[in-house]
Amino acid sequence: MASKKDLLQTLLKGLETGDPAAAAVVNEAKYIQHNPQTHEGSEGLAELFARLAKTSPKVHFKRVFEDGDFAFAQIEYDFASLRAAFEVFRFEDGQAVEHWDNIQPLRGPNPSGRGMQDGATAITDLDQTEDNRALARRFTEQVLIGRRLDLLLDYVRADLIQHSPDLTDGLPALRSALQATENGTPAIRYQHLHRVLAEGNFVLCASEGQLNGTHTSFYDLYRIADGRIAEHWDTVEAIPPRSAWKNDNGKF
């Protein structure tokens, strides 16, 4: 049986060709779609593939991970314009039954010269997966949601490698971004942590909050080394209003 990583890549490579057979990876009877802009079920996927294929898209996998019933990937899409994406699928019996994503225009390089998706790729420390998952969860809950910025150095290396397109490497830029305010309230507000997926030294956290007053989905990928966050990638996507959703399942 193909691995979940292989199944994820088989499914998303169908975006390049528009071949609806790629949607066979999906269990149509069970499939739950959490992209608010995509219709429910594999018919929705087939329509999406056909529409996007007209733009001669390219799908470049940067990092692909597996965590229990889940496979998740960091991807560069070229849909006439470049986009940075995280894709998450839940599998049952060798088929995808649930899907989440977070996509934004590809930007950068950032002030430190780093792209949104370059950097380390090697998956190591598989025996530390659960410790690293717990660390990323505590960081999100205590620092990002709880706003305990005094704990930053407990969780993040001073020489943090930063891929977020507006920030430089190191802790000062991260601290300044988290301290910034808009009309008296924090410009970046993490409010709910929905999912933490991990494989070895990499952890992906999917969170919900506000960015400059806009309802926003934050996906943050961390590489953890020696018990602290050493490298960070993200995508930030505005969540459309409920009236614009094409399915009823919610972003998360």
Sequence and secondary structure as in RCSB ss.txt:
>XXXX:A:sequence
MASKKDLLQTLLKGLETGDPAAAAVVNEAKYIQHNPQTHEGSEGLAELFARLAKTSPKVHFKRVFEDGDFAFAQI
EYDFASLRAAFEVFRFEDGQAVEHWDNIQPLRGPNPSGRGMQDGATAITDLDQTEDNRALARRFTEQVLIGRRLD
LLLDYVRADLIQHSPDLTDGLPALRSALQATENGTPAIRYQHLHRVLAEGNFVLCASEGQLNGTHTSFYDLYRIA
DGRIAEHWDTVEAIPPRSAWKNDNGKF
>XXXX:A:secstr
   HHHHHHHHHHHHHH  GGGGGGB TTT EE  TTS SHHHHHHHHHHHHHTT  EEEEEEEEEETTEEEEEE
EEESSSEEEEEEEEEEETTEEEEEEEEEEE     TTS  SS S      GGGHHHHHHHHHHIIIIIIIT  GG
GHHHHEEEEEEE STT  SSHHHHHHHHH EETTEESEEEEEEEEEEEETTEEEEEEEEEETTEEEEEEEEEEEE
TTEEEEEEEEEEE   GGG SSSS   
